[in-house]
């Protein structure tokens, strides 16, 4: 439940052409680039922890870092599941609490995503760039 099947297929198709089946694993990608994964989810942070989600996300981070370079992960928890909670059977959720969180927390998530994008545009330190082609 970390990525959709489509996203996982994309990641594998992006990474596999560059894998060197060496010990330790290495990459043929010609340089190091920054990557990021932003996850939005209906789960609260505590639920994600209970389900072991952080470990699965770390696996995806490792996969991208091995091929391309540093990878950041941002998780946006407890996001809105529906636009209109009255249109669905949803006794599991408190619509007012979900909207309140969306109004209070989601703007901060967006700011963090913007800053993540800003970091993505920064050049890597020269030693990091030279590490390409391990």
N, C-alpha and C positions, 0 to 999 in steps of 0.2 A: 504494500500500500504506500510505497514512497512516491513513485512516479506512475503516471498512466502507462499503459502498454505502448502507446505511440511515442511517448517521451523516452522510454527505455530503449525502444527500437532506434530512435534517432541518436541517442547517446552511443549505442553500440556501433551503429554505422559510422559515426563520426570518429570513434576511437580505434576500432579494430584495424583499419588500414595502417595505423602507426605503431602497433604493438610489435616490440621485439621480444620474442619468446626466449628470454635470457633469464639468468638467475643472478641478481634480482631482475624483475621485469623492467623493461626500459622502453623508450619511445624512439621512433624515427621522425617524429614531427620536427621540422627544421629549427624551430625556436620555441621559447617559452612565452605563453600568453596567459593572461588572467581569464578565469571563467567564474561563473556564479550560478547558483541554483536558488531560486526563490519559490518557496512552497506556501500556498495558502491552503488552510484546512479548517474544517468545522470543529476539529478536536481542540479541547483545552490543553494547555501544556502538560498538566498532570496526566491526562488520558494518553497523550502521545508518549510520555515516559513509560507508563504502564504497559503500553503496547509494544515497546521496544523500538519505536520509530527513530530515535536519535542514532542508533547503531546502523539502521538501514540507510539513513541519510549519509552517515560517515562512509559507508561503502561506496555510495555514488560519488562522494567528494574524492575519495582515493582514486577511483576509476578515472575521473577527469584530471586530477593532479598528476597521475602517473603519465598520462599522454601529453598534456598541454602545459601544465604549470599550476600556480596557486589557484585554488578554488574556494570561494566563500559560499556559505549557506546562510540564508535568511528564512526563518519560519514565521508566518503570520497565522497565529492560532485563533481559534474560536471565531472564525469569520462567519458572515451571514450565509446560511444554507439556502434561503429562499428570499425572493423580493417581497412576497406577500405570504406571511405565515398563516393567514386565515384561509388560504387556498389549499392547504395541505393538512393532513393528519400529522400533528407534530407535538403530541403531548410530552415529548422528551425535552422540548425547548421552552424557555421563557422568552417570548418574542420581545418584551420590553427590555429585558437584560441584554439580549443579543443586539438590539438597536442601540442601546446605550453604549455597549462596548464598541460597536461599529463607529459610533460618533466620537468616542473618546480615544480609542486605541488605534483604529485603522489609519487615521491620519499620521500617527507616529510611525506605523509600519511603512506607509508610503514615503515618509521622510527618510527612513532608514534605507529603503530601496533606492531612493534617489542618490543618497550618499554612497551606497554600494556601486551604483552606476558611475559615479564620479571617480571612485577608486579604480574601477575597471579601466578607465581611460588613462590612468597614470602609467608611465613607463615602469617596467620592472627594473630593480637594481641590476647593474651590469653583470654581477656574478650570477644572478638568477637567470638572466637571458642566456648566458654562456652555458648553462647547465643543459640546454636542449640537446637532443640526440644522445642522451646518456649512453 
